[in-house]
Amino acid sequence: MDEIIQLQNSVAIPMATAQAGHVATYISHSADGSRGASIYVFETKEQAETFAASMKVPAGAPVTIESLEVFEVTAHG
């Protein structure tokens, strides 16, 4: 888990924050560390789609992308 958290902080978050329209990034994992989820929030659908198309997991990383979808934010609090 330490390696995954380090990868999130050194690769995933900087990659997202460098993209146009980035608003926020949320990365979480299950209590046993076997699964995780990331939510990247962008100002526009187009910016989110551009970022999604650029998502790559570095070779040898201890994680994989099982699914990737772009959703519209319809409410927040």
C-alpha positions as CSV (number, residue, x, y, z in Angstrom):
1,M,0.0,0.0,0.0
2,D,2.9,2.4,0.7
3,E,4.1,2.0,-2.9
4,I,0.6,2.7,-4.2
5,I,0.2,5.9,-2.1
6,Q,3.6,7.1,-3.1
7,L,2.7,6.5,-6.8
8,Q,-0.6,8.4,-6.3
9,N,1.2,11.4,-4.8
10,S,4.1,11.5,-7.2
11,V,2.4,10.6,-10.5
12,A,-1.4,10.5,-10.5
13,I,-2.1,13.8,-8.7
14,P,0.6,15.9,-10.4
15,M,-0.5,14.5,-13.8
16,A,-4.1,15.5,-13.1
17,T,-3.4,18.9,-11.6
18,A,-1.3,19.8,-14.7
19,Q,-4.3,19.4,-17.0
20,A,-6.4,22.3,-18.1
21,G,-9.6,22.6,-16.1
22,H,-8.6,20.4,-13.2
23,V,-10.7,21.1,-10.1
24,A,-10.0,18.3,-7.7
25,T,-8.7,14.8,-7.3
26,Y,-10.0,12.2,-4.8
27,I,-8.2,8.8,-4.4
28,S,-9.4,6.2,-2.0
29,H,-9.0,2.5,-1.2
30,S,-10.7,-0.3,0.6
31,A,-9.8,-1.1,4.2
32,D,-7.8,-4.2,3.1
33,G,-6.1,-2.3,0.2
34,S,-7.3,-4.7,-2.4
35,R,-9.4,-2.2,-4.4
36,G,-9.4,1.6,-5.0
37,A,-11.2,4.3,-6.8
38,S,-10.2,7.7,-8.1
39,I,-12.4,10.6,-9.0
40,Y,-10.9,13.5,-11.1
41,V,-13.1,16.6,-11.4
42,F,-12.7,19.0,-14.3
43,E,-14.5,22.2,-15.3
44,T,-15.9,20.8,-18.6
45,K,-16.8,17.4,-20.1
46,E,-14.2,18.0,-22.9
47,Q,-11.4,18.6,-20.4
48,A,-12.4,15.4,-18.5
49,E,-12.5,13.4,-21.7
50,T,-9.1,14.7,-22.7
51,F,-7.7,13.7,-19.4
52,A,-9.4,10.3,-19.5
53,A,-7.9,9.6,-22.9
54,S,-4.4,10.4,-21.5
55,M,-4.6,8.0,-18.5
56,K,-1.8,5.5,-18.5
57,V,-0.5,3.3,-15.7
58,P,3.3,3.3,-15.6
59,A,4.9,0.0,-16.5
60,G,5.5,-2.2,-13.5
61,A,3.0,-0.2,-11.3
62,P,1.2,-2.2,-8.6
63,V,-2.2,-1.0,-9.9
64,T,-4.4,-1.5,-13.0
65,I,-7.3,0.5,-14.4
66,E,-10.3,-1.8,-14.4
67,S,-12.7,0.8,-15.8
68,L,-12.7,4.5,-16.8
69,E,-15.8,6.6,-17.4
70,V,-16.6,10.3,-17.7
71,F,-19.6,11.3,-15.6
72,E,-21.4,14.7,-15.3
73,V,-21.5,16.2,-11.8
74,T,-25.1,16.9,-11.1
75,A,-24.8,17.8,-7.4
76,H,-22.2,18.3,-4.7
77,G,-22.2,19.5,-1.1
